[in-house]
Amino acid sequence: MKITQAQADVRRIYRGGYSGPLVSAILWAAANAVYFLVSPGAAMVTLFFGGMLIFPLSAVVLKLTPGESTLPKGHPSIGLAMQSAFTIPLGLLVAIASGAYAPELFFPASLIIVGAHYLTFISLYGMRAFAALAGALVLVGTIALFLVPAIAPISGWIGAGVFAAFVPVLYRASKQTGAQGD
């Protein structure tokens, strides 16, 4: 199977990957609310363990819509998708360690880690829109860490807004011929 065919399969079956950012937007907004309503530590637990549910919940979203919802067994893209997914909990351990030292560092560090994770989606889906999503998440995290630290405690909500803004972008990009020009 050629890479372009594998990418087309991923775009088609996962509808451009829109369901992951949809679930992520809800999770990040909830985690930031937990930060203020419960505690920063509870927010870290919420994002860490909630993040483990993003793919299963995204799959439920896809199952509720017409079309296939999983790649066929043995598809060459499954390995890359799984490897990419495992980078998040490992990276979030660093964000949690930073957040244990200074809670306001947790969301910005997490945004950078999650943004970096989306770089593999450029190849997985064959969609440049994921470069923009990755860049936006990394930019928000970097600004919150280094330029405007006052927004760090609400950067989870800003990240949720970024995810939400990309839901229709990704869905539409998947429908374009070749999905390269998004």
N, C-alpha and C positions, 0 to 999 in steps of 0.2 A: 504494500500500500504506500502511495506517495504521501509526503507530508501535507501537501495541499488538500488531498482527500481526507486525511485524518482531521485536519483543521476544519474542513467543511462539515464533517460529521459532528465534531464538538460544538460548532456554532449552531448547527441545526437542532441537535438533541437538547442542548442546554440553553437554546434560545438566546444565544449571545452572552450567556452568563448573567443575565439580569437578576435572576432570583437570589444569587449570593449577596450582591449589594443590597437588595431589598431586605433580606433577613438581617444583614449586617447593620443597616440603618436603624432598624428597630432595636437590635441588641446594643449598639453603641449609645443610643439615646437612653435606653433603660439603665445601662451601666453608669452613665454620667448622672442620671437622676439618683441612683443608689449612692453615688459618691457624696452627694449633698444631703440626701434624706437619711442615710444609714451611716456609712463611714467610707473613707477611701479604701480601706482593706476589703470591705464587702464589695466595692466596685471592682476591685482587682479580681476577686473570686468570680464575680458575675461575668466579666469579660472573658476570663480564662476558660471557665467551664461552659459558659454560653457559646463561646467561640467553637467549642467542640460540637455544638449542635447546628452550626451554620449549614454544613453540607446536608445533613439529614433533613433539616427543615426546608432547605432549598429544593431538595428532591420532592418533598411533599407538595411544594408550590407547583413544581413542574407536572406532577401527577394529576393535579387538579385542572390542568390545562390540556387541550388536545395535543396529541403527538407522543412520540417516544420520550422517555425520561431518564434512560440510562444507556451508557455506551455498551455495545455487545461485548460479551466475554472475549478476552484476548485482544481487544482493540489496542493498538500501539500507544494511544494517548493516556491510557489508564495509569501507567507507571509514572509519567511526568506529573499528572494531576495529583497522585498520592504523595509523591516526593515534595511537591509544592505545598500541599496541605500540612505536612509534618513540620515545615519550617516555622509555622505560626506558634504552636505551643512552646517550641524550643526557644524561639525569640522572645516570647512573652515572659519567659522566666527571667530574662535580663531586665525587661520593663518592670516586672514585679519587684526584683531586687532594687532597682532604682527607686520605685515607688515606696518601698519599705523605708528607704533612707529619707526621701522627700516626696510625699504623696503627689504633689503637683507635677512631678516628672512622669508619672505613669502613663497618662493618656498621650502626651506628645511622643514619648518613646514608642508606645504601642502603634501609633499612627505611622511612624517611620518604618517599623518592622512589618506591619501589614501592607504598607505601600510597596515596600521592596518585594514582598511575596507576590504582588500582582504583576511584577515584571515578567514572571514566567508565563503569565496568561497571554502575553503578546504572541508567544510562539505556540502555546497550547491552542488558542482560538484563531490565530492568524488575524488578530484585530488590533490596530494601533490605538483604539479607544482605551485599551488597558494601560498603555503608556501614559495617557492623560490622567487616568484614575490614579495610577501609581504616583505620578508626579504631584497631583493635587494633595494626596494624603501625606506624602513626604514633605511637601511644602508647608502644609498646615502644622505638622509636627515640628518642623525645623523653626518656623516662625514662633511657635509657642515656646520652644526651648531657648532660642537665642535672641530673638528680636523683640517679641512682645510677651514676656513671661506672665503678664497679668491674665492672658487668655488661657494659660495652661489648664486651670481647673475646669474650664468649659470647652476645651478642645475636643473632648469626646462628642459633644453636641455638634460642634462644627464638622467633625469627621462624619457624623451621622447625616448631616446635610449634604456633604460631598457624596456619600454613598447614594443618598436619595436622588440627587441630581443626575447621577450616572445610570440609574435604572432605565429610564427611557432611551438614553443615548446608546446603551449597550443593546437594548432590544432592537432599536431601529438599525443600528450598525450591522447586526446579524442578518438583517433582511436585505442589505445591499448586495449587489452582485459582487461576489468575491470577498466582501466585507473588508477590503483593504483600504478604501478611501474614506472611511468614516469621517 
